[in-house]
Amino acid sequence: MTSEKSQFTGLILLSGVDTPGITQALFETLAPFAITVLDIEQVVARDRVILTVLIALNPDHRESIDEDLNLCAEKLGVDIATSFQSQESSTIAAKTGLMHIVALGNPLAPAAIAAIAAEIAEHGGNIERIHRTASYPITAIEFVVSEVDKECIRPAMATVANSHSVDIAVSPGGLMRWAKKLVVMDVDSTLIQQEVIELLGAKAGKESEIREITEQAMRGELDFSESLQARVALLKGLPASVIDDVRAEILLTPGARTLVETLRKLGHSVAVVSGGFTAVIEPILKDLGIAHYRANELGVQDGVLTGTVIGQIVDRAAKAQALRDFAAIEGVTIDQTIAIGDGANDLDMIAAAGLGIAFNAKPAVKAAADSSLSAPYLDSVLYLLGITREEMEEAGATRA
């Protein structure tokens, strides 16, 4: 069997104060030689530039290239280092099977970065690239990693996230990373800041009783359907006009509008599935441009609430089914769906989605989700999907 052909390569590392024309000058220096550019990476941080270039070359030209690069460095006032060696061509081929690991923190401490890198190394992975995707209101750092298995690295990163109080998401690379996605969100305490039924309960003077039942249901201590019927029964006799009053009190979660606008402008789809009530949330969703939604219907007769829910209750199983239904409507595979929620009622759809995100969630939901977000900004989800702050601003989404 013939051994694989080796290739002589050179790695060029330029660093120094960034000034116009540096990249041009470097490649004009290389232009007279018979070389092939294999890879380029350039990073500018504040006023400093780091430019790396991997080239294939004739080994007889190594000294001449080195001498010309030294002259180039003197002229530009930068440092240029080189490393030449013979390398198997397969090792410099385009890498496939890359994984993207995104870490979010406010602040993001060095110990967290060290722990992430340690787990990558422990699982036989190699960090190909690290870059910042956002600096405010939180810091987002993305690691591009090769030679690591998603199913092994995800639990490891969950451990790092818990022990270092950072949010971490793991997703595969390749073209599918940029495919159309469907993002399905819970409403109460996710898309909006409040629990709608508690707002309605306050109008009936039953807020504390309803809140206690809500907390038990969200912790998974009560069946959701039974708990919802018990809470709605406490609203019996309220005038239906309170629905408009409650809607006026609702506040979107910070970053919710930015998330929805950015996703839609980038060609993705957004849907909502809620254990709340259509009559309350429908106008809000229409304002956001969310066409797909599923929620419960309050019984109303002679202008007052009957204390009942009409039709099938949107529970855990119904939320997961809604995700599958909306994916079919949008022509999106389940692998390209993202589910976001905070309570036990969201567990089935989080498990069914390609990426399940626990948003400021209860411990049981955090443990079950692929990723967890603890920052109070819903648009942080965009960073987990590989969308940068610059892309968000370019999409023209207003932060709200």
ABEGO torsion letter per residue (X at the ends): XBBBBBBBBBBBBBBEBBBBGAAAAAAAAAAABBBBBABBBBBBBEABBBBBBBBBBBAAAAAAAAAAAAAAAAAAGBBBBBBBBBBBAAAABBBBGBBBBBBBBOBBBAAAAAAAAAAAAAAGBBBABBBBABAOABBBBBBBBBGBBAAAAAAAAAAAAAAAGBBBBBBBBEAAAABBBBBBBBABGBABABBAAAAAAAAAGAAAAAAAAAAAAAAGABBAAAAAAAAAAAABGBBAAAAAAAAAABBBBBGAAAAAAAAAAAGBBBBBBBABBAAAAAAAAAAAGBABBBBBBBBBBGGBBAGBBBEBBBBAAAAAAAAAAAAAAAGBBAAABBBBBABAAAAAAAAABABBBBBGBBAAAAAABABBBABABAAAAAAAAGBBAAAAAAAGBBBX
